[in-house]
């Protein structure tokens, strides 16, 4: 399935990623954190890093309400 990326215009510009792209990015963030921390830090520290990175990603894309307004959810 082709990934579509478009810009939603509002007070600040946010990017709306496709369902598949968001899933890919989430898996990538979790895997990258687990792989890079293996044997070097406690899993609790890795969890904090995963959550922080997921929040940063979430904040970089359109909100659920913005998806609804564009009939993309």
PDB file with SEQRES, HELIX, SHEET and CRYST1 records, atoms N, CA, C and O in Angstrom:
SEQRES   1 A   73  UNK UNK UNK UNK UNK UNK UNK UNK UNK UNK UNK UNK UNK          
SEQRES   2 A   73  UNK UNK UNK UNK UNK UNK UNK UNK UNK UNK UNK UNK UNK          
SEQRES   3 A   73  UNK UNK UNK UNK UNK UNK UNK UNK UNK UNK UNK UNK UNK          
SEQRES   4 A   73  UNK UNK UNK UNK UNK UNK UNK UNK UNK UNK UNK UNK UNK          
SEQRES   5 A   73  UNK UNK UNK UNK UNK UNK UNK UNK UNK UNK UNK UNK UNK          
SEQRES   6 A   73  UNK UNK UNK UNK UNK UNK UNK UNK                              
HELIX    1 AA1 UNK A   19  UNK A   37  1                                  19    
HELIX    2 AA2 UNK A   43  UNK A   60  1                                  18    
HELIX    3 AA3 UNK A   64  UNK A   69  1                                   6    
SHEET    1 AA1 2 UNK A   5  UNK A   8  0                                        
SHEET    2 AA1 2 UNK A  14  UNK A  17 -1                                        
CRYST1    1.000    1.000    1.000  90.00  90.00  90.00 P 1           1          
ATOM      1  N   UNK A   1       0.855  -1.177   0.000  1.00  0.00           N  
ATOM      2  CA  UNK A   1       0.000   0.000   0.000  1.00  0.00           C  
ATOM      3  C   UNK A   1       0.896   1.234   0.000  1.00  0.00           C  
ATOM      4  O   UNK A   1       1.849   1.315   0.775  1.00  0.00           O  
ATOM      5  N   UNK A   2       0.594   2.177  -0.855  1.00  0.00           N  
ATOM      6  CA  UNK A   2       1.393   3.389  -0.944  1.00  0.00           C  
ATOM      7  C   UNK A   2       1.119   4.283   0.256  1.00  0.00           C  
ATOM      8  O   UNK A   2      -0.031   4.532   0.619  1.00  0.00           O  
ATOM      9  N   UNK A   3       2.209   4.764   0.867  1.00  0.00           N  
ATOM     10  CA  UNK A   3       2.106   5.648   2.024  1.00  0.00           C  
ATOM     11  C   UNK A   3       1.808   7.056   1.531  1.00  0.00           C  
ATOM     12  O   UNK A   3       2.509   7.571   0.659  1.00  0.00           O  
ATOM     13  N   UNK A   4       0.780   7.677   2.078  1.00  0.00           N  
ATOM     14  CA  UNK A   4       0.461   9.046   1.699  1.00  0.00           C  
ATOM     15  C   UNK A   4       0.844   9.975   2.817  1.00  0.00           C  
ATOM     16  O   UNK A   4       0.619   9.676   3.990  1.00  0.00           O  
ATOM     17  N   UNK A   5       1.425  11.106   2.458  1.00  0.00           N  
ATOM     18  CA  UNK A   5       1.826  12.109   3.425  1.00  0.00           C  
ATOM     19  C   UNK A   5       1.312  13.438   2.910  1.00  0.00           C  
ATOM     20  O   UNK A   5       1.610  13.840   1.786  1.00  0.00           O  
ATOM     21  N   UNK A   6       0.537  14.117   3.744  1.00  0.00           N  
ATOM     22  CA  UNK A   6       0.044  15.420   3.324  1.00  0.00           C  
ATOM     23  C   UNK A   6       0.075  16.365   4.508  1.00  0.00           C  
ATOM     24  O   UNK A   6       0.186  15.935   5.656  1.00  0.00           O  
ATOM     25  N   UNK A   7      -0.019  17.617   4.232  1.00  0.00           N  
ATOM     26  CA  UNK A   7       0.069  18.614   5.283  1.00  0.00           C  
ATOM     27  C   UNK A   7      -1.312  19.130   5.625  1.00  0.00           C  
ATOM     28  O   UNK A   7      -2.093  19.483   4.741  1.00  0.00           O  
ATOM     29  N   UNK A   8      -1.608  19.170   6.913  1.00  0.00           N  
ATOM     30  CA  UNK A   8      -2.834  19.783   7.398  1.00  0.00           C  
ATOM     31  C   UNK A   8      -2.489  21.201   7.811  1.00  0.00           C  
ATOM     32  O   UNK A   8      -1.552  21.417   8.578  1.00  0.00           O  
ATOM     33  N   UNK A   9      -3.225  22.148   7.315  1.00  0.00           N  
ATOM     34  CA  UNK A   9      -2.946  23.533   7.656  1.00  0.00           C  
ATOM     35  C   UNK A   9      -3.837  23.965   8.811  1.00  0.00           C  
ATOM     36  O   UNK A   9      -5.063  23.889   8.723  1.00  0.00           O  
ATOM     37  N   UNK A  10      -3.224  24.411   9.874  1.00  0.00           N  
ATOM     38  CA  UNK A  10      -3.928  25.001  10.990  1.00  0.00           C  
ATOM     39  C   UNK A  10      -2.984  26.016  11.615  1.00  0.00           C  
ATOM     40  O   UNK A  10      -2.138  26.567  10.910  1.00  0.00           O  
ATOM     41  N   UNK A  11      -3.096  26.282  12.902  1.00  0.00           N  
ATOM     42  CA  UNK A  11      -2.212  27.258  13.537  1.00  0.00           C  
ATOM     43  C   UNK A  11      -0.749  26.893  13.349  1.00  0.00           C  
ATOM     44  O   UNK A  11       0.087  27.768  13.123  1.00  0.00           O  
ATOM     45  N   UNK A  12      -0.441  25.629  13.439  1.00  0.00           N  
ATOM     46  CA  UNK A  12       0.909  25.154  13.143  1.00  0.00           C  
ATOM     47  C   UNK A  12       0.781  24.019  12.147  1.00  0.00           C  
ATOM     48  O   UNK A  12      -0.237  23.328  12.124  1.00  0.00           O  
ATOM     49  N   UNK A  13       1.777  23.819  11.340  1.00  0.00           N  
ATOM     50  CA  UNK A  13       1.717  22.788  10.310  1.00  0.00           C  
ATOM     51  C   UNK A  13       2.065  21.442  10.919  1.00  0.00           C  
ATOM     52  O   UNK A  13       3.124  21.268  11.521  1.00  0.00           O  
ATOM     53  N   UNK A  14       1.161  20.502  10.753  1.00  0.00           N  
ATOM     54  CA  UNK A  14       1.368  19.142  11.242  1.00  0.00           C  
ATOM     55  C   UNK A  14       1.281  18.199  10.044  1.00  0.00           C  
ATOM     56  O   UNK A  14       0.586  18.489   9.071  1.00  0.00           O  
ATOM     57  N   UNK A  15       1.972  17.094  10.116  1.00  0.00           N  
ATOM     58  CA  UNK A  15       1.928  16.108   9.046  1.00  0.00           C  
ATOM     59  C   UNK A  15       1.020  14.952   9.444  1.00  0.00           C  
ATOM     60  O   UNK A  15       1.062  14.470  10.576  1.00  0.00           O  
ATOM     61  N   UNK A  16       0.216  14.528   8.511  1.00  0.00           N  
ATOM     62  CA  UNK A  16      -0.671  13.386   8.730  1.00  0.00           C  
ATOM     63  C   UNK A  16      -0.072  12.185   8.012  1.00  0.00           C  
ATOM     64  O   UNK A  16       0.045  12.177   6.787  1.00  0.00           O  
ATOM     65  N   UNK A  17       0.295  11.198   8.763  1.00  0.00           N  
ATOM     66  CA  UNK A  17       0.878   9.994   8.195  1.00  0.00           C  
ATOM     67  C   UNK A  17      -0.199   8.927   8.062  1.00  0.00           C  
ATOM     68  O   UNK A  17      -1.176   8.918   8.811  1.00  0.00           O  
ATOM     69  N   UNK A  18      -0.011   8.037   7.108  1.00  0.00           N  
ATOM     70  CA  UNK A  18      -0.964   6.951   6.907  1.00  0.00           C  
ATOM     71  C   UNK A  18      -0.913   5.989   8.093  1.00  0.00           C  
ATOM     72  O   UNK A  18       0.039   5.990   8.873  1.00  0.00           O  
ATOM     73  N   UNK A  19      -1.933   5.191   8.206  1.00  0.00           N  
ATOM     74  CA  UNK A  19      -2.024   4.162   9.246  1.00  0.00           C  
ATOM     75  C   UNK A  19      -0.771   3.282   9.240  1.00  0.00           C  
ATOM     76  O   UNK A  19      -0.167   3.036  10.284  1.00  0.00           O  
ATOM     77  N   UNK A  20      -0.393   2.817   8.057  1.00  0.00           N  
ATOM     78  CA  UNK A  20       0.764   1.938   7.936  1.00  0.00           C  
ATOM     79  C   UNK A  20       2.059   2.648   8.316  1.00  0.00           C  
ATOM     80  O   UNK A  20       2.930   2.055   8.952  1.00  0.00           O  
ATOM     81  N   UNK A  21       2.187   3.902   7.932  1.00  0.00           N  
ATOM     82  CA  UNK A  21       3.404   4.657   8.273  1.00  0.00           C  
ATOM     83  C   UNK A  21       3.518   4.844   9.784  1.00  0.00           C  
ATOM     84  O   UNK A  21       4.610   4.711  10.337  1.00  0.00           O  
ATOM     85  N   UNK A  22       2.419   5.146  10.455  1.00  0.00           N  
ATOM     86  CA  UNK A  22       2.449   5.321  11.914  1.00  0.00           C  
ATOM     87  C   UNK A  22       2.836   4.010  12.588  1.00  0.00           C  
ATOM     88  O   UNK A  22       3.671   4.008  13.493  1.00  0.00           O  
ATOM     89  N   UNK A  23       2.248   2.903  12.165  1.00  0.00           N  
ATOM     90  CA  UNK A  23       2.618   1.597  12.728  1.00  0.00           C  
ATOM     91  C   UNK A  23       4.098   1.313  12.528  1.00  0.00           C  
ATOM     92  O   UNK A  23       4.776   0.853  13.447  1.00  0.00           O  
ATOM     93  N   UNK A  24       4.602   1.587  11.325  1.00  0.00           N  
ATOM     94  CA  UNK A  24       6.014   1.380  11.021  1.00  0.00           C  
ATOM     95  C   UNK A  24       6.891   2.218  11.956  1.00  0.00           C  
ATOM     96  O   UNK A  24       7.860   1.712  12.522  1.00  0.00           O  
ATOM     97  N   UNK A  25       6.554   3.479  12.112  1.00  0.00           N  
ATOM     98  CA  UNK A  25       7.347   4.371  12.961  1.00  0.00           C  
ATOM     99  C   UNK A  25       7.311   3.935  14.419  1.00  0.00           C  
ATOM    100  O   UNK A  25       8.338   3.958  15.096  1.00  0.00           O  
ATOM    101  N   UNK A  26       6.138   3.536  14.913  1.00  0.00           N  
ATOM    102  CA  UNK A  26       6.042   3.069  16.298  1.00  0.00           C  
ATOM    103  C   UNK A  26       6.929   1.848  16.532  1.00  0.00           C  
ATOM    104  O   UNK A  26       7.685   1.801  17.502  1.00  0.00           O  
ATOM    105  N   UNK A  27       6.833   0.863  15.640  1.00  0.00           N  
ATOM    106  CA  UNK A  27       7.655  -0.336  15.769  1.00  0.00           C  
ATOM    107  C   UNK A  27       9.140   0.010  15.705  1.00  0.00           C  
ATOM    108  O   UNK A  27       9.953  -0.538  16.448  1.00  0.00           O  
ATOM    109  N   UNK A  28       9.470   0.921  14.814  1.00  0.00           N  
ATOM    110  CA  UNK A  28      10.854   1.351  14.645  1.00  0.00           C  
ATOM    111  C   UNK A  28      11.389   1.994  15.927  1.00  0.00           C  
ATOM    112  O   UNK A  28      12.500   1.690  16.361  1.00  0.00           O  
ATOM    113  N   UNK A  29      10.609   2.867  16.519  1.00  0.00           N  
ATOM    114  CA  UNK A  29      11.017   3.545  17.754  1.00  0.00           C  
ATOM    115  C   UNK A  29      11.249   2.538  18.871  1.00  0.00           C  
ATOM    116  O   UNK A  29      12.273   2.588  19.553  1.00  0.00           O  
ATOM    117  N   UNK A  30      10.307   1.631  19.060  1.00  0.00           N  
ATOM    118  CA  UNK A  30      10.427   0.637  20.128  1.00  0.00           C  
ATOM    119  C   UNK A  30      11.633  -0.271  19.874  1.00  0.00           C  
ATOM    120  O   UNK A  30      12.446  -0.489  20.772  1.00  0.00           O  
ATOM    121  N   UNK A  31      11.749  -0.792  18.670  1.00  0.00           N  
ATOM    122  CA  UNK A  31      12.852  -1.703  18.339  1.00  0.00           C  
ATOM    123  C   UNK A  31      14.206  -1.030  18.479  1.00  0.00           C  
ATOM    124  O   UNK A  31      15.139  -1.606  19.039  1.00  0.00           O  
ATOM    125  N   UNK A  32      14.313   0.186  17.972  1.00  0.00           N  
ATOM    126  CA  UNK A  32      15.580   0.914  18.034  1.00  0.00           C  
ATOM    127  C   UNK A  32      16.016   1.128  19.483  1.00  0.00           C  
ATOM    128  O   UNK A  32      17.190   0.960  19.811  1.00  0.00           O  
ATOM    129  N   UNK A  33      15.078   1.495  20.344  1.00  0.00           N  
ATOM    130  CA  UNK A  33      15.409   1.709  21.752  1.00  0.00           C  
ATOM    131  C   UNK A  33      15.826   0.412  22.442  1.00  0.00           C  
ATOM    132  O   UNK A  33      16.796   0.395  23.199  1.00  0.00           O  
ATOM    133  N   UNK A  34      15.108  -0.651  22.188  1.00  0.00           N  
ATOM    134  CA  UNK A  34      15.435  -1.934  22.818  1.00  0.00           C  
ATOM    135  C   UNK A  34      16.794  -2.434  22.323  1.00  0.00           C  
ATOM    136  O   UNK A  34      17.628  -2.871  23.116  1.00  0.00           O  
ATOM    137  N   UNK A  35      17.009  -2.368  21.018  1.00  0.00           N  
ATOM    138  CA  UNK A  35      18.271  -2.844  20.451  1.00  0.00           C  
ATOM    139  C   UNK A  35      19.464  -2.037  20.949  1.00  0.00           C  
ATOM    140  O   UNK A  35      20.513  -2.606  21.250  1.00  0.00           O  
ATOM    141  N   UNK A  36      19.317  -0.735  21.038  1.00  0.00           N  
ATOM    142  CA  UNK A  36      20.452   0.107  21.421  1.00  0.00           C  
ATOM    143  C   UNK A  36      20.754   0.049  22.912  1.00  0.00           C  
ATOM    144  O   UNK A  36      21.852   0.412  23.333  1.00  0.00           O  
ATOM    145  N   UNK A  37      19.806  -0.398  23.709  1.00  0.00           N  
ATOM    146  CA  UNK A  37      20.022  -0.433  25.153  1.00  0.00           C  
ATOM    147  C   UNK A  37      20.331  -1.829  25.685  1.00  0.00           C  
ATOM    148  O   UNK A  37      20.626  -1.988  26.869  1.00  0.00           O  
ATOM    149  N   UNK A  38      20.268  -2.821  24.836  1.00  0.00           N  
ATOM    150  CA  UNK A  38      20.460  -4.207  25.271  1.00  0.00           C  
ATOM    151  C   UNK A  38      21.784  -4.365  26.010  1.00  0.00           C  
ATOM    152  O   UNK A  38      22.853  -4.083  25.469  1.00  0.00           O  
ATOM    153  N   UNK A  39      21.690  -4.821  27.257  1.00  0.00           N  
ATOM    154  CA  UNK A  39      22.871  -5.067  28.057  1.00  0.00           C  
ATOM    155  C   UNK A  39      23.532  -3.831  28.634  1.00  0.00           C  
ATOM    156  O   UNK A  39      24.538  -3.937  29.336  1.00  0.00           O  
ATOM    157  N   UNK A  40      22.977  -2.650  28.345  1.00  0.00           N  
ATOM    158  CA  UNK A  40      23.610  -1.423  28.825  1.00  0.00           C  
ATOM    159  C   UNK A  40      22.792  -0.664  29.851  1.00  0.00           C  
ATOM    160  O   UNK A  40      23.334   0.145  30.604  1.00  0.00           O  
ATOM    161  N   UNK A  41      21.495  -0.917  29.888  1.00  0.00           N  
ATOM    162  CA  UNK A  41      20.670  -0.224  30.871  1.00  0.00           C  
ATOM    163  C   UNK A  41      19.505  -1.115  31.290  1.00  0.00           C  
ATOM    164  O   UNK A  41      19.162  -2.075  30.600  1.00  0.00           O  
ATOM    165  N   UNK A  42      18.914  -0.789  32.408  1.00  0.00           N  
ATOM    166  CA  UNK A  42      17.772  -1.534  32.927  1.00  0.00           C  
ATOM    167  C   UNK A  42      16.576  -1.304  32.011  1.00  0.00           C  
ATOM    168  O   UNK A  42      16.440  -0.237  31.412  1.00  0.00           O  
ATOM    169  N   UNK A  43      15.722  -2.295  31.907  1.00  0.00           N  
ATOM    170  CA  UNK A  43      14.544  -2.198  31.044  1.00  0.00           C  
ATOM    171  C   UNK A  43      13.652  -1.020  31.429  1.00  0.00           C  
ATOM    172  O   UNK A  43      12.974  -0.449  30.575  1.00  0.00           O  
ATOM    173  N   UNK A  44      13.650  -0.659  32.699  1.00  0.00           N  
ATOM    174  CA  UNK A  44      12.830   0.488  33.149  1.00  0.00           C  
ATOM    175  C   UNK A  44      13.331   1.782  32.515  1.00  0.00           C  
ATOM    176  O   UNK A  44      12.529   2.649  32.166  1.00  0.00           O  
ATOM    177  N   UNK A  45      14.653   1.923  32.361  1.00  0.00           N  
ATOM    178  CA  UNK A  45      15.214   3.099  31.697  1.00  0.00           C  
ATOM    179  C   UNK A  45      14.859   3.095  30.212  1.00  0.00           C  
ATOM    180  O   UNK A  45      14.544   4.133  29.631  1.00  0.00           O  
ATOM    181  N   UNK A  46      14.916   1.918  29.617  1.00  0.00           N  
ATOM    182  CA  UNK A  46      14.545   1.794  28.208  1.00  0.00           C  
ATOM    183  C   UNK A  46      13.088   2.165  28.006  1.00  0.00           C  
ATOM    184  O   UNK A  46      12.746   2.837  27.032  1.00  0.00           O  
ATOM    185  N   UNK A  47      12.229   1.735  28.916  1.00  0.00           N  
ATOM    186  CA  UNK A  47      10.813   2.081  28.839  1.00  0.00           C  
ATOM    187  C   UNK A  47      10.625   3.597  28.852  1.00  0.00           C  
ATOM    188  O   UNK A  47       9.836   4.133  28.074  1.00  0.00           O  
ATOM    189  N   UNK A  48      11.347   4.285  29.732  1.00  0.00           N  
ATOM    190  CA  UNK A  48      11.265   5.750  29.765  1.00  0.00           C  
ATOM    191  C   UNK A  48      11.669   6.358  28.421  1.00  0.00           C  
ATOM    192  O   UNK A  48      11.035   7.298  27.943  1.00  0.00           O  
ATOM    193  N   UNK A  49      12.726   5.815  27.819  1.00  0.00           N  
ATOM    194  CA  UNK A  49      13.188   6.319  26.519  1.00  0.00           C  
ATOM    195  C   UNK A  49      12.166   6.063  25.426  1.00  0.00           C  
ATOM    196  O   UNK A  49      11.910   6.929  24.589  1.00  0.00           O  
ATOM    197  N   UNK A  50      11.579   4.862  25.437  1.00  0.00           N  
ATOM    198  CA  UNK A  50      10.553   4.523  24.436  1.00  0.00           C  
ATOM    199  C   UNK A  50       9.376   5.488  24.556  1.00  0.00           C  
ATOM    200  O   UNK A  50       8.913   6.038  23.557  1.00  0.00           O  
ATOM    201  N   UNK A  51       8.901   5.688  25.763  1.00  0.00           N  
ATOM    202  CA  UNK A  51       7.755   6.578  25.971  1.00  0.00           C  
ATOM    203  C   UNK A  51       8.077   7.995  25.528  1.00  0.00           C  
ATOM    204  O   UNK A  51       7.266   8.632  24.856  1.00  0.00           O  
ATOM    205  N   UNK A  52       9.243   8.494  25.893  1.00  0.00           N  
ATOM    206  CA  UNK A  52       9.638   9.850  25.493  1.00  0.00           C  
ATOM    207  C   UNK A  52       9.708   9.978  23.975  1.00  0.00           C  
ATOM    208  O   UNK A  52       9.248  10.973  23.414  1.00  0.00           O  
ATOM    209  N   UNK A  53      10.281   8.978  23.306  1.00  0.00           N  
ATOM    210  CA  UNK A  53      10.384   9.024  21.846  1.00  0.00           C  
ATOM    211  C   UNK A  53       9.020   8.910  21.171  1.00  0.00           C  
ATOM    212  O   UNK A  53       8.767   9.572  20.165  1.00  0.00           O  
ATOM    213  N   UNK A  54       8.136   8.069  21.726  1.00  0.00           N  
ATOM    214  CA  UNK A  54       6.788   7.952  21.164  1.00  0.00           C  
ATOM    215  C   UNK A  54       6.000   9.254  21.334  1.00  0.00           C  
ATOM    216  O   UNK A  54       5.262   9.655  20.434  1.00  0.00           O  
ATOM    217  N   UNK A  55       6.154   9.903  22.472  1.00  0.00           N  
ATOM    218  CA  UNK A  55       5.481  11.185  22.683  1.00  0.00           C  
ATOM    219  C   UNK A  55       6.004  12.222  21.700  1.00  0.00           C  
ATOM    220  O   UNK A  55       5.231  12.990  21.128  1.00  0.00           O  
ATOM    221  N   UNK A  56       7.313  12.240  21.506  1.00  0.00           N  
ATOM    222  CA  UNK A  56       7.901  13.186  20.539  1.00  0.00           C  
ATOM    223  C   UNK A  56       7.356  12.921  19.136  1.00  0.00           C  
ATOM    224  O   UNK A  56       7.023  13.864  18.419  1.00  0.00           O  
ATOM    225  N   UNK A  57       7.259  11.651  18.734  1.00  0.00           N  
ATOM    226  CA  UNK A  57       6.703  11.315  17.418  1.00  0.00           C  
ATOM    227  C   UNK A  57       5.237  11.731  17.340  1.00  0.00           C  
ATOM    228  O   UNK A  57       4.815  12.353  16.365  1.00  0.00           O  
ATOM    229  N   UNK A  58       4.455  11.384  18.379  1.00  0.00           N  
ATOM    230  CA  UNK A  58       3.030  11.738  18.398  1.00  0.00           C  
ATOM    231  C   UNK A  58       2.844  13.233  18.217  1.00  0.00           C  
ATOM    232  O   UNK A  58       1.968  13.672  17.472  1.00  0.00           O  
ATOM    233  N   UNK A  59       3.666  14.007  18.894  1.00  0.00           N  
ATOM    234  CA  UNK A  59       3.543  15.457  18.822  1.00  0.00           C  
ATOM    235  C   UNK A  59       3.981  16.035  17.478  1.00  0.00           C  
ATOM    236  O   UNK A  59       3.701  17.198  17.185  1.00  0.00           O  
ATOM    237  N   UNK A  60       4.660  15.240  16.664  1.00  0.00           N  
ATOM    238  CA  UNK A  60       5.133  15.725  15.364  1.00  0.00           C  
ATOM    239  C   UNK A  60       4.139  15.464  14.232  1.00  0.00           C  
ATOM    240  O   UNK A  60       4.320  15.953  13.117  1.00  0.00           O  
ATOM    241  N   UNK A  61       3.083  14.689  14.523  1.00  0.00           N  
ATOM    242  CA  UNK A  61       2.090  14.381  13.480  1.00  0.00           C  
ATOM    243  C   UNK A  61       0.736  14.970  13.872  1.00  0.00           C  
ATOM    244  O   UNK A  61       0.548  15.452  14.989  1.00  0.00           O  
ATOM    245  N   UNK A  62      -0.178  14.918  12.946  1.00  0.00           N  
ATOM    246  CA  UNK A  62      -1.518  15.465  13.174  1.00  0.00           C  
ATOM    247  C   UNK A  62      -2.224  14.752  14.330  1.00  0.00           C  
ATOM    248  O   UNK A  62      -1.956  13.584  14.612  1.00  0.00           O  
ATOM    249  N   UNK A  63      -3.116  15.464  14.982  1.00  0.00           N  
ATOM    250  CA  UNK A  63      -3.901  14.876  16.070  1.00  0.00           C  
ATOM    251  C   UNK A  63      -5.053  14.048  15.489  1.00  0.00           C  
ATOM    252  O   UNK A  63      -5.361  14.142  14.301  1.00  0.00           O  
ATOM    253  N   UNK A  64      -5.673  13.248  16.335  1.00  0.00           N  
ATOM    254  CA  UNK A  64      -6.839  12.469  15.890  1.00  0.00           C  
ATOM    255  C   UNK A  64      -7.938  13.384  15.382  1.00  0.00           C  
ATOM    256  O   UNK A  64      -8.575  13.082  14.373  1.00  0.00           O  
ATOM    257  N   UNK A  65      -8.168  14.498  16.065  1.00  0.00           N  
ATOM    258  CA  UNK A  65      -9.192  15.454  15.621  1.00  0.00           C  
ATOM    259  C   UNK A  65      -8.881  15.999  14.233  1.00  0.00           C  
ATOM    260  O   UNK A  65      -9.788  16.181  13.420  1.00  0.00           O  
ATOM    261  N   UNK A  66      -7.611  16.258  13.958  1.00  0.00           N  
ATOM    262  CA  UNK A  66      -7.231  16.749  12.629  1.00  0.00           C  
ATOM    263  C   UNK A  66      -7.455  15.690  11.561  1.00  0.00           C  
ATOM    264  O   UNK A  66      -7.854  16.015  10.443  1.00  0.00           O  
ATOM    265  N   UNK A  67      -7.205  14.435  11.892  1.00  0.00           N  
ATOM    266  CA  UNK A  67      -7.505  13.343  10.954  1.00  0.00           C  
ATOM    267  C   UNK A  67      -9.008  13.291  10.668  1.00  0.00           C  
ATOM    268  O   UNK A  67      -9.416  13.138   9.517  1.00  0.00           O  
ATOM    269  N   UNK A  68      -9.819  13.418  11.700  1.00  0.00           N  
ATOM    270  CA  UNK A  68     -11.282  13.394  11.538  1.00  0.00           C  
ATOM    271  C   UNK A  68     -11.718  14.536  10.645  1.00  0.00           C  
ATOM    272  O   UNK A  68     -12.534  14.330   9.746  1.00  0.00           O  
ATOM    273  N   UNK A  69     -11.206  15.719  10.863  1.00  0.00           N  
ATOM    274  CA  UNK A  69     -11.591  16.878  10.044  1.00  0.00           C  
ATOM    275  C   UNK A  69     -11.259  16.681   8.575  1.00  0.00           C  
ATOM    276  O   UNK A  69     -11.939  17.225   7.705  1.00  0.00           O  
ATOM    277  N   UNK A  70     -10.211  15.902   8.290  1.00  0.00           N  
ATOM    278  CA  UNK A  70      -9.816  15.629   6.913  1.00  0.00           C  
ATOM    279  C   UNK A  70     -10.402  14.315   6.398  1.00  0.00           C  
ATOM    280  O   UNK A  70     -10.024  13.839   5.328  1.00  0.00           O  
ATOM    281  N   UNK A  71     -11.325  13.733   7.163  1.00  0.00           N  
ATOM    282  CA  UNK A  71     -11.957  12.452   6.814  1.00  0.00           C  
ATOM    283  C   UNK A  71     -10.911  11.354   6.562  1.00  0.00           C  
ATOM    284  O   UNK A  71     -11.055  10.535   5.654  1.00  0.00           O  
ATOM    285  N   UNK A  72      -9.873  11.360   7.377  1.00  0.00           N  
ATOM    286  CA  UNK A  72      -8.800  10.382   7.217  1.00  0.00           C  
ATOM    287  C   UNK A  72      -8.717   9.387   8.347  1.00  0.00           C  
ATOM    288  O   UNK A  72      -7.770   8.604   8.423  1.00  0.00           O  
ATOM    289  N   UNK A  73      -9.705   9.410   9.229  1.00  0.00           N  
ATOM    290  CA  UNK A  73      -9.666   8.495  10.375  1.00  0.00           C  
ATOM    291  C   UNK A  73     -10.898   7.629  10.367  1.00  0.00           C  
ATOM    292  O   UNK A  73     -11.066   6.786  11.248  1.00  0.00           O  
TER     293      UNK A  73                                                      
END                                                                             
